[in-house]
Amino acid sequence: MSYTLYGFAMSSCTQRIRSILNYKKIPYTQVSVNFLKKEQLSEEYKKIHPRQIIPALVTPEGHSLIESVAIAEYLEEVHPEKPILPKNKIQRAQVRAIAEYINSSIQPFQHLGIQQYINSHSEKQLEWKDQWTHWNMLGISNLEKSISRTRGRFSVGDQLTLADILIYCQVDSAQTRFALDFGQYHNIMNIYYNVNNIKEIEQSRGIYQKDFPK
């Protein structure tokens, strides 16, 4: 038996888990949950994820795991081959700090629910989108400064880590879905290109998935 990943091509959080599974060469199957069609609200999916968001990962034993960073940590513990967390405790803490910052202070601005709420209020749409862009790019700017102190080839030294996968997925989503310009963020983009050279992760991009909207 293998894992089952429930998610959607346009979800950066799903992309995180798909990237880790592919990088570690862990067998899995994908089940598309198209949030544009509100498939996550079905009673069937509610049995997998009680809060009805994506992604969710069902283990070979039938356990349903939720929240992408928690899933990533689980996969690292159960499948330590090709590690995505450093052995050094200080570096491991630095990786987790970067991952936490992206997960709590940057990614939420790209959440579908926020986008739908903005789009449903036409009278304030332009004002709110300006604020959304401001706070999103402020988060990116702060991330750029933060990783300047720890980066080598990747965000913390020269080993690919969970932090780099989150950076890669975040930039990929921001460029694909929102056409945001990252040209001035040299640290972030250098990491992005280095991660992009890893075939298993590059092929995990949403645009290569069967359920990516045409």
PyMOL commands that set and color helices and strands:
alter all, ss='L'
color gray80, all
select helices_A, chain A and resi 12-23+39-41+43-46+68-78+89-110+112-119+122-147+162-178+186-196+199-202+206-208
alter helices_A, ss='H'
color red, helices_A
select strands_A, chain A and resi 3-7+28-32+56-58+64-66
alter strands_A, ss='S'
color yellow, strands_A
deselect
rebuild
show_as cartoon
